[in-house]
Amino acid sequence: MTPDPGHTDSVSREPTDIAAEARTLLDALASSTNPIAFETLLGLSHYVGECLGTSARTLAEAQSWSSVAGLAGTTKQAAWARWHQ
């Protein structure tokens, strides 16, 4: 695995690998009949929203709000309004 040159965090795996594992785990929760699995997904949904904001601000600081907007498929102003603190 070739390291990402912009890679500055402590995660040593590729984002696509992490996403695949997360999807597998989320699918397991989604197909469960256990009510706690549903509650867990609700909590994770909130947490993912918070993580999107953190990621957007981190990317904007390292690159620009235009970069964030391009990835999100929105305008720079909309991205800033949604995720800037």
C-alpha positions in Angstrom: 0.0 0.0 0.0 1.4 3.4 -1.0 0.9 6.1 1.6 -1.1 9.1 0.7 1.3 12.1 0.5 -1.4 14.3 2.2 -1.8 11.7 4.9 -1.2 13.3 8.3 -3.4 11.4 10.7 -2.7 8.2 12.6 -4.9 6.0 10.5 -2.6 3.6 8.6 -5.2 2.1 6.3 -6.6 3.6 3.1 -10.0 5.4 3.5 -11.6 3.0 1.0 -10.6 0.0 3.1 -12.0 1.6 6.3 -15.2 2.5 4.4 -15.7 -1.1 3.2 -15.3 -2.4 6.7 -17.6 0.2 8.1 -20.3 -0.7 5.5 -20.0 -4.4 6.4 -20.5 -3.5 10.1 -23.4 -1.1 9.3 -25.1 -3.8 7.2 -24.9 -6.2 10.1 -26.6 -3.6 12.3 -29.2 -2.8 9.7 -30.2 -6.4 9.2 -30.5 -7.2 12.9 -33.8 -7.6 14.6 -32.3 -6.4 17.9 -33.8 -3.0 18.9 -30.4 -2.0 20.3 -29.0 -2.3 16.7 -31.5 0.3 15.5 -30.7 2.6 18.4 -27.0 2.1 17.7 -27.6 3.1 14.0 -29.4 6.2 15.2 -26.5 7.2 17.3 -24.0 6.5 14.6 -26.0 8.6 12.2 -25.6 11.6 14.5 -21.9 10.8 15.0 -21.2 10.6 11.3 -22.8 14.0 10.8 -20.4 15.4 13.4 -17.5 13.6 11.7 -18.5 15.1 8.3 -18.2 18.6 9.9 -14.8 17.8 11.4 -13.6 16.3 8.1 -14.9 19.3 6.1 -13.1 21.8 8.4 -9.9 19.8 8.3 -9.9 19.5 4.5 -10.7 23.2 4.2 -7.8 24.2 6.5 -5.4 21.9 4.5 -6.8 22.9 1.1 -9.8 25.2 0.7 -13.6 25.5 1.1 -13.7 25.3 -2.7 -12.2 21.8 -2.4 -14.8 20.8 0.2 -17.6 22.2 -2.0 -16.4 20.3 -5.0 -16.3 17.0 -3.2 -19.7 17.6 -1.6 -21.3 18.7 -4.9 -22.3 22.1 -3.6 -21.2 25.7 -3.7 -18.3 27.0 -1.6 -20.8 29.3 0.3 -23.1 26.4 1.1 -20.3 24.2 2.3 -18.9 27.0 4.5 -22.4 27.7 5.9 -23.0 24.0 6.7 -19.7 23.0 8.2 -17.8 26.1 9.3 -17.9 26.8 13.1 
